[in-house]
Amino acid sequence: MKELVEIMAKSLVNNPSAVVVEEETTGTTTVLRLHVAPEDMGKVIGKQGRIAKAIRVVLKAVATRENVKVVVEIV
């Protein structure tokens, strides 16, 4: 799942080398922290958070198949 977030974020931003995804797993919950350059933050979040919601929906679908819970934090 970490790679999926990284691929999606890199395709959205102007500075793909600044994209970093940290993964922290506790039991059945996985927290993914997405770090991007400050100037690319708006592109990852989108208008009214639509792109961020879309990223979370895709990850929720993947997580459901694997019976885990995924939380995406954009930092």
Backbone as JSON Lines, residues from 0, in Angstrom:
{"i":0,"aa":"M","n":[0.81,-1.18,0.0],"ca":[0.0,0.0,0.0],"c":[0.87,1.26,0.0]}
{"i":1,"aa":"K","n":[2.01,1.16,0.64],"ca":[2.92,2.3,0.68],"c":[3.35,2.7,-0.74]}
{"i":2,"aa":"E","n":[3.62,1.72,-1.56],"ca":[4.05,1.99,-2.94],"c":[2.92,2.62,-3.74]}
{"i":3,"aa":"L","n":[1.69,2.19,-3.49],"ca":[0.54,2.74,-4.2],"c":[0.37,4.22,-3.9]}
{"i":4,"aa":"V","n":[0.48,4.61,-2.63],"ca":[0.37,6.01,-2.25],"c":[1.49,6.82,-2.88]}
{"i":5,"aa":"E","n":[2.68,6.25,-2.88],"ca":[3.84,6.93,-3.43],"c":[3.67,7.18,-4.93]}
{"i":6,"aa":"I","n":[3.19,6.18,-5.66],"ca":[2.98,6.32,-7.1],"c":[1.91,7.37,-7.39]}
{"i":7,"aa":"M","n":[0.81,7.34,-6.65],"ca":[-0.26,8.31,-6.87],"c":[0.22,9.73,-6.57]}
{"i":8,"aa":"A","n":[0.95,9.9,-5.48],"ca":[1.42,11.24,-5.1],"c":[2.43,11.78,-6.09]}
{"i":9,"aa":"K","n":[3.35,10.93,-6.54],"ca":[4.37,11.38,-7.49],"c":[3.77,11.8,-8.81]}
{"i":10,"aa":"S","n":[2.65,11.2,-9.19],"ca":[2.02,11.58,-10.45],"c":[1.27,12.91,-10.34]}
{"i":11,"aa":"L","n":[1.0,13.37,-9.12],"ca":[0.26,14.6,-8.91],"c":[1.13,15.84,-8.75]}
{"i":12,"aa":"V","n":[2.32,15.69,-8.22],"ca":[3.13,16.83,-7.81],"c":[4.14,17.27,-8.88]}
{"i":13,"aa":"N","n":[4.66,18.48,-8.7],"ca":[5.71,18.99,-9.59],"c":[7.1,18.53,-9.17]}
{"i":14,"aa":"N","n":[7.26,18.2,-7.9],"ca":[8.55,17.79,-7.36],"c":[8.45,16.36,-6.81]}
{"i":15,"aa":"P","n":[8.47,15.35,-7.69],"ca":[8.28,13.97,-7.22],"c":[9.41,13.45,-6.33]}
{"i":16,"aa":"S","n":[10.58,14.06,-6.39],"ca":[11.68,13.59,-5.55],"c":[11.46,13.94,-4.08]}
{"i":17,"aa":"A","n":[10.54,14.88,-3.79],"ca":[10.27,15.28,-2.41],"c":[9.18,14.43,-1.76]}
{"i":18,"aa":"V","n":[8.61,13.49,-2.5],"ca":[7.53,12.65,-1.96],"c":[8.14,11.54,-1.11]}
{"i":19,"aa":"V","n":[7.69,11.47,0.14],"ca":[8.14,10.43,1.07],"c":[6.91,9.86,1.77]}
{"i":20,"aa":"V","n":[6.83,8.54,1.83],"ca":[5.72,7.89,2.52],"c":[6.3,7.05,3.65]}
{"i":21,"aa":"E","n":[5.83,7.33,4.87],"ca":[6.24,6.55,6.04],"c":[5.1,5.62,6.42]}
{"i":22,"aa":"E","n":[5.44,4.39,6.76],"ca":[4.43,3.39,7.11],"c":[4.65,2.93,8.55]}
{"i":23,"aa":"E","n":[3.57,2.94,9.33],"ca":[3.63,2.49,10.72],"c":[2.46,1.54,10.95]}
{"i":24,"aa":"T","n":[2.78,0.32,11.34],"ca":[1.74,-0.7,11.53],"c":[1.61,-1.04,13.0]}
{"i":25,"aa":"T","n":[0.35,-1.02,13.47],"ca":[0.05,-1.4,14.84],"c":[-1.14,-2.35,14.78]}
{"i":26,"aa":"G","n":[-0.89,-3.62,15.04],"ca":[-1.96,-4.61,14.96],"c":[-2.51,-4.71,13.55]}
{"i":27,"aa":"T","n":[-3.8,-4.43,13.39],"ca":[-4.4,-4.49,12.06],"c":[-4.56,-3.1,11.45]}
{"i":28,"aa":"T","n":[-4.0,-2.07,12.1],"ca":[-4.11,-0.7,11.59],"c":[-2.76,-0.25,11.04]}
{"i":29,"aa":"T","n":[-2.8,0.3,9.83],"ca":[-1.61,0.83,9.2],"c":[-1.79,2.33,9.0]}
{"i":30,"aa":"V","n":[-0.83,3.1,9.46],"ca":[-0.86,4.55,9.27],"c":[0.18,4.9,8.22]}
{"i":31,"aa":"L","n":[-0.26,5.56,7.16],"ca":[0.64,6.01,6.1],"c":[0.72,7.53,6.17]}
{"i":32,"aa":"R","n":[1.94,8.04,6.37],"ca":[2.15,9.49,6.42],"c":[2.8,9.93,5.11]}
{"i":33,"aa":"L","n":[2.11,10.78,4.39],"ca":[2.57,11.27,3.09],"c":[3.18,12.65,3.27]}
{"i":34,"aa":"H","n":[4.47,12.76,2.95],"ca":[5.17,14.04,3.02],"c":[5.44,14.51,1.6]}
{"i":35,"aa":"V","n":[5.05,15.75,1.29],"ca":[5.33,16.36,0.0],"c":[5.92,17.74,0.22]}
{"i":36,"aa":"A","n":[6.45,18.33,-0.84],"ca":[6.99,19.69,-0.75],"c":[5.85,20.66,-0.43]}
{"i":37,"aa":"P","n":[6.13,21.71,0.33],"ca":[5.07,22.66,0.72],"c":[4.31,23.24,-0.46]}
{"i":38,"aa":"E","n":[4.99,23.49,-1.57],"ca":[4.3,24.06,-2.73],"c":[3.41,23.05,-3.44]}
{"i":39,"aa":"D","n":[3.57,21.78,-3.18],"ca":[2.75,20.74,-3.79],"c":[1.61,20.26,-2.89]}
{"i":40,"aa":"M","n":[1.52,20.8,-1.7],"ca":[0.51,20.36,-0.75],"c":[-0.91,20.53,-1.31]}
{"i":41,"aa":"G","n":[-1.17,21.65,-1.95],"ca":[-2.49,21.9,-2.51],"c":[-2.87,20.93,-3.61]}
{"i":42,"aa":"K","n":[-1.88,20.49,-4.38],"ca":[-2.16,19.54,-5.46],"c":[-2.53,18.16,-4.92]}
{"i":43,"aa":"V","n":[-1.95,17.78,-3.81],"ca":[-2.25,16.48,-3.22],"c":[-3.6,16.51,-2.49]}
{"i":44,"aa":"I","n":[-3.92,17.64,-1.88],"ca":[-5.19,17.75,-1.16],"c":[-6.34,18.01,-2.13]}
{"i":45,"aa":"G","n":[-6.14,18.9,-3.09],"ca":[-7.17,19.2,-4.08],"c":[-8.21,20.16,-3.55]}
{"i":46,"aa":"K","n":[-9.08,20.61,-4.44],"ca":[-10.14,21.53,-4.05],"c":[-11.12,20.82,-3.12]}
{"i":47,"aa":"Q","n":[-11.33,21.42,-1.97],"ca":[-12.22,20.88,-0.94],"c":[-11.83,19.46,-0.53]}
{"i":48,"aa":"G","n":[-10.56,19.1,-0.69],"ca":[-10.07,17.81,-0.26],"c":[-10.46,16.64,-1.14]}
{"i":49,"aa":"R","n":[-10.88,16.91,-2.37],"ca":[-11.37,15.83,-3.23],"c":[-10.3,14.82,-3.61]}
{"i":50,"aa":"I","n":[-9.1,15.27,-3.9],"ca":[-8.04,14.33,-4.28],"c":[-7.62,13.5,-3.07]}
{"i":51,"aa":"A","n":[-7.51,14.14,-1.91],"ca":[-7.16,13.41,-0.69],"c":[-8.22,12.34,-0.39]}
{"i":52,"aa":"K","n":[-9.49,12.69,-0.56],"ca":[-10.57,11.72,-0.35],"c":[-10.46,10.57,-1.33]}
{"i":53,"aa":"A","n":[-10.14,10.87,-2.58],"ca":[-10.02,9.83,-3.6],"c":[-8.88,8.87,-3.26]}
{"i":54,"aa":"I","n":[-7.76,9.41,-2.79],"ca":[-6.64,8.55,-2.39],"c":[-7.06,7.64,-1.24]}
{"i":55,"aa":"R","n":[-7.79,8.19,-0.29],"ca":[-8.25,7.39,0.85],"c":[-9.24,6.32,0.43]}
{"i":56,"aa":"V","n":[-10.11,6.62,-0.53],"ca":[-11.09,5.64,-1.01],"c":[-10.38,4.47,-1.69]}
{"i":57,"aa":"V","n":[-9.4,4.76,-2.51],"ca":[-8.65,3.69,-3.19],"c":[-7.94,2.81,-2.17]}
{"i":58,"aa":"L","n":[-7.32,3.43,-1.18],"ca":[-6.61,2.64,-0.17],"c":[-7.57,1.85,0.71]}
{"i":59,"aa":"K","n":[-8.74,2.39,0.96],"ca":[-9.73,1.65,1.75],"c":[-10.17,0.39,1.0]}
{"i":60,"aa":"A","n":[-10.3,0.5,-0.32],"ca":[-10.67,-0.66,-1.11],"c":[-9.6,-1.74,-1.05]}
{"i":61,"aa":"V","n":[-8.36,-1.33,-1.12],"ca":[-7.24,-2.29,-1.04],"c":[-7.18,-2.9,0.37]}
{"i":62,"aa":"A","n":[-7.37,-2.06,1.37],"ca":[-7.3,-2.53,2.76],"c":[-8.42,-3.5,3.09]}
{"i":63,"aa":"T","n":[-9.59,-3.29,2.51],"ca":[-10.71,-4.18,2.76],"c":[-10.4,-5.59,2.26]}
{"i":64,"aa":"R","n":[-9.74,-5.67,1.13],"ca":[-9.35,-7.0,0.6],"c":[-8.38,-7.72,1.52]}
{"i":65,"aa":"E","n":[-7.53,-6.95,2.2],"ca":[-6.51,-7.53,3.06],"c":[-6.93,-7.59,4.53]}
{"i":66,"aa":"N","n":[-8.17,-7.19,4.83],"ca":[-8.72,-7.19,6.19],"c":[-7.88,-6.39,7.17]}
{"i":67,"aa":"V","n":[-7.46,-5.21,6.75],"ca":[-6.74,-4.29,7.62],"c":[-7.39,-2.92,7.54]}
{"i":68,"aa":"K","n":[-7.02,-2.04,8.45],"ca":[-7.51,-0.67,8.43],"c":[-6.35,0.24,8.06]}
{"i":69,"aa":"V","n":[-6.61,1.19,7.15],"ca":[-5.55,2.1,6.7],"c":[-5.97,3.53,6.98]}
{"i":70,"aa":"V","n":[-5.04,4.29,7.54],"ca":[-5.25,5.71,7.79],"c":[-4.19,6.45,6.99]}
{"i":71,"aa":"V","n":[-4.6,7.44,6.2],"ca":[-3.67,8.24,5.42],"c":[-3.6,9.63,6.0]}
{"i":72,"aa":"E","n":[-2.4,10.05,6.38],"ca":[-2.18,11.39,6.89],"c":[-1.29,12.15,5.9]}
{"i":73,"aa":"I","n":[-1.74,13.32,5.5],"ca":[-0.94,14.15,4.59],"c":[-0.27,15.21,5.44]}
{"i":74,"aa":"V","n":[1.06,15.14,5.5],"ca":[1.83,16.01,6.38],"c":[2.6,17.01,5.55]}
